[in-house]
Amino acid sequence: MLEDLQVWVNGKLIPWSQATVHMMSHSFSRGSAMFDVFGIHPSKHGPVAFRMDKHLDRFFRSVELLGMRSKYSREELKQAVSEVVKVNNIGRGVVRITGYYSEQTIVSLVMETELDVAVFAIPETEDFKLNHAEPISVCISKWRKLHPATVPVEAKACANYLNGMLSRKDAAERGFDLAVMLTTDGYVAEGAIESIFMVKDGIVKTPPLGNIVQSVTRLSILEATPSIGIKVREEQIMPQELLDADEIFTCHTGTKVTPVKRIEDRILGEVPGPITAKIFKLMEDIVNFRNSEFEHWFEPL
């Protein structure tokens, strides 16, 4: 199925199989690629993008933080997204924008050229389900989240995700679905690709920005949840607080709310809990256009 897709690369549509770079390219050998991902949803007016402006803000923020320069403007990337979604007839799926250096390099660390850009539109399939929210088990990872004084952790840099890969591998080896990383100061940070939320005494809490990725899904939950009368706070969370939480859930682009059924050796009670269930329904209503208050989050393509 993927082989039938077209990819937008530096202004041209090419077959999926041709969207490649040399193994000695800078971004492959030095890990200098960066990216952003957001959802595409079918609507009565055709395909729409979920909060594309916020995702493009983050894409260009990553470019800035990494000292890079994009070949293409914001408006050019919007047009590229529209073009690749339409040519691939995407109803529900995701768009991934990748900035990378295709130039081959042996010893060079710093590139002076502008980033190449590729835009992928990938449909939902039986093997790639969006909003699949089966309850999961989590543990506290042995790996700590990268410190913001070493690399810009809010940048969606591919190299940063080695950190997340190790945490997910740690979880799998211990029999869990995913692991929560702590900051080097010992506070709760995030999962490999997931933001973490906990509920205690009816109040939803999530770690503040500074040591985590600026997740657009996390932001959307923070902005939307007060509309259903639930309090949300951004504050530092100690591991023991997470272990003692009444409810826990995670979020990312592909799944807006995923309830946690077990953390370490503790089995949580009702899953999803009442607060998690309300937030899950809220986000489901938003992405399925049953909540007009947030329709402005979707941009026609």
N, C-alpha and C positions, 0 to 999 in steps of 0.2 A: 504494500500500500504506500509506504513512504517513497518508494522508487518512482511512483507516479506523480509526486509533488514537484512543483517549481519553487525555486528559491531566488529571492532578490539579492544579488551580489553586486555591489558597486554600480548600481543603476541599471542592471540588466537581469532579466529572468533567465535562469539556467536550470537544467534538470538537477534533481536532488543528488544524483550520483556524481555530479561534477562540482559540487560545492565542497571543495577540498583545498588544502594547502600542503606544501612540502613539509616533511617531517623535521627539516632543519629551519623551518620558519621561526621567527622570533617568538611568536605567541605559543607555539608548540614546545619549543626547547627552553624558553625562559618563563613561560606561564603568564605572559603579559596581556592575555585576552580579558575582556570584560563584557558584561551582558545585562539584559533586563528581560523579564517575562511577564506577560499579562494575558488575561482571559478574553476570549471572543465568545459572544453569545448570540443566538438567533433571536430576532425580534420581528414584529409585524412589519417593520420598515426595512428588514434585511439585517445583515450582521452588524453588531455593535461591539466596540471595545470598552472594557471595564477600566475606567479611570486612566485612560491612556496619557492624559496630560501629566498626572502624577508620576507615572512610570517614565515618561520622557524627561521629566524633571530629574528623576533619580539617575537615569542614563547619563545625562549631561553633567550631573553632579559627580558621578563616578569618573567620567572623562576628566573633569577638573581636578578631583582629588588625586588622580594617578598621573597628573601632569601630561595628559595626552591631548590630541586635537582630532576632532572628527572631520571626515571629508564632507559630511552632509549636515545640513541644518535641520532644525526641528520640523519645519514644514515639509522638507524633502523626505524625512523619515515617516511622517504621517502619510504622505502620498505613497511611499513604498509599502507601508503596512496595508493600506487600502488595496493597492494593486495585487499584492501577493495573497491576501485573503480572498479576493474575488477570483483570481485565476485558478485558485485551488478549491474554490467552492466550499469554503469553510463555514459551517453553521456554528457548532460548538467546538471550541478547541483553545489553543494558546498561540500567541505570537512570541517569538524569541528574537530579540535584536542583539547581535554580537558585533563588538568592535575588536579588531585584531590587527596584528602586523603580519602580513604574508611574506615579507622579505626574509630570505634565508640569511642566517647569521651563525658564525662559529664562536666568536669571542665577544661580539658587541653586546653590551647590556642596555644602553640607552639609545632609543630610536628617535630620529628627528623628523621622520615622515608623519603624514596624517594617517589615522586609522582607516583601514578597510572596514566596510560594514556589510554584514549579511543579515537578511530578515527572513526568518522561517515562519510559516503558518502551518500548524500541526493539528489535524482534526482529532476529536475524541474518538476512541475506538474501544472495542471490548477489552483490549490489553492496556489501554491508557484512559482510565476513567477519571473524570473531574468530579469534585464534590463527593467522593467516595468516603463516607465518614464512619466506617466501622470502628468501634472502640479499640484503643491501643494500649500497650504497656510501655512504661518509660522507666529509665533508671538515671542516676546521676553519673555522668561520664567521668572517667579517670583523666580525660583530656580537658584542659582549660581553654576558654575562648581566647583567641588572639588578642593581645593587648593593643589598644588604640595608639600607643606610643611607638609601636613597631611597624604597623601597617595601618592604612585608613580602613577600619573594619566596616564602615558604612558603605564603602565602595563595593559594587557587585563584581569584584575581580575573581576570575576563575581560580587563580592561585589560592585565594583565601578559603576556597571550599575543600582543600585538602584537610583543613582543620575539621570541617564538618564530616568529611568522609571517614576520618579516623574515629570520630565519636560514634557514627552510625555503625561502623565495624565493631567497635567496642560493645555496643548494645546488642548486636546480633550474636556475638560470641557468648554473651551472658544470657541469651534467651529473651531479650526484650525487642520491641519494635523500633524504638529510638532512644537516644540518650540526651539528657539536658546538660549542656556545658555550663560551668561556672566561670565567672570572671577570675582574673588572677588575684583579685581581692576577696574572692570567696562568695560573691553574690550570684544569684541565678542570672544567666544570660539568655541563651536560646538553644534550640536544637540545631541539627545539621542544616536544615532549610526552613525550620519552623519557628515562629514566635510562640512564646509560652504565656498562658493566662492561668490564674488560679482564682478560686472563689472561697471567701471566708466570711461567715456571718452575713451573707447576702451581698457582699461587695466584691467586685471584680478587680483584680490587680494584675499588672504586667510590668516587667522591668522597664526602666526609662531608657531613652536613647543615650548613646555615648559609647556603649560597649557592644551594641548589636546593630544588625542591618536595619535600615529604615524601611520596614515592610509596609507596603501599601495596604495589604489586607489587614494587618494589625491596626494601621491608622483608621481604616474604614470601620473596624469594630469599635475603636475608641470613639469615633465620631457618631456612629449610629446607635450604639447601645443606650445612651441616655434618653433616646426618643421612646423607649419602652419602659422608662422609669427605673432603670438599673444603674447604680453608681459604678463608675470605673475610675481607677486611680493608676497613675504611673509612679511607681516607687520601687526602691531597692527591696529585693526579697531574699531572705536568707534561706539556705537549703532546708532547714528544719521547718520553716513556714510552709514550704512547698510540700514537704512530706506530711504535714498535718492539715493540708487544705481540705475543705469540704468537697470541692470539685476542681478538676484541672482540665483544660483543653488546649489544643494547639491550633495554629492556622498558618496557611501559606496560599499562594496563588491558586494552586490546583484544588485545594480543599479549604473552604472558608472556616469551618469549625469541625474539629475532630475531638471527640471526648476521650478522656483517659480513664481506663478501667483499673489500672494497677500502677503504682509507683514503688519501685524497689520491691520489698516484700509485703507492702500494704495493699490490700484489695479495697478499692473505693466502694461505697454503697451503691445507691441507685445511679445507673449510668445509661444515658446522660442524666446528670443531676438537673434539678428544675431550672436553675439559672442558665446552664449550658444549653438546655433544650430550647429556652426562649431565644437565646442569641443565635442558635443554629437556625431556628425558624425565621428570625429576623433577616439573616443573611440570605437564606433560601428565597424568601419573599422578594428581597432586593434584586438578586440576580435572575429571578424569573418574572420580574416586572409586575409583582403583586403589591408593591409599595411605591406609590408615586412620589413620596417625599425625597427619594434618592435617585430619581430617573436622570437627573443631571450628571450622574456619575458615568453615564454611557454615552459614547461618541459614535455616531453613524459612520460607516466606512464606505 
